[in-house]
Amino acid sequence: MPSAPFRADHVGSLLRPPELLKARAEHEAGRLAAATLRAAEVRSQAVLVVVGAILGLICAAIVAWGWTRYGRRLNLGVILKVTALFLGLFLLQLVIYGVHELAESGVIKGTQAFHDATELFGPDGRVGHALSYSLLGAPLLYLLWARRAAAARRASPAA
């Protein structure tokens, strides 16, 4: 795998703060104790936790506002059907993947033959890929179908 055209020291998806990088450099040079370095790491993580909490609260407030403002426009029956479709496909994929992994680890007898038979259904097989894509595709297709059906009902003259 080729390396990136840059080098970044990061925690998760966030860059390490310059103060922490300086503290690490001083620790490696022997000018800073391990306990002091650990305190600097905890402080930098605490800042990230507080910022994450604030952003989470802001996003929750936006979602709550949107739900109260526009929630009556949602067809809850369609949302629940789409959720059920997604969860059903997810469960199917989870069972297939679990059986595949159990065969690979030797828990299921006749391991190699069973593993080879389920390889197509595993996460890297063609059927496994199709199931993964269906987790997004099937609910979206159902939403489109439900929207067209609702539009057709509105367009047809009332009896």
ABEGO torsion letter per residue (X at the ends): XBBBABBBBBBEABBBBAAAAAAAAAAAAGABBAAAAAAAAAAAAAAAAAAAAAAAAAAAAAAAAAAAAAAAABBAAAAAAAAAAAAAAAAAAAAAAAAAAAAAAGABBGAAAAAAAAAAABAABAAAAAAAAAAAAAAAAAAAAAAAAAAAAAABBBX
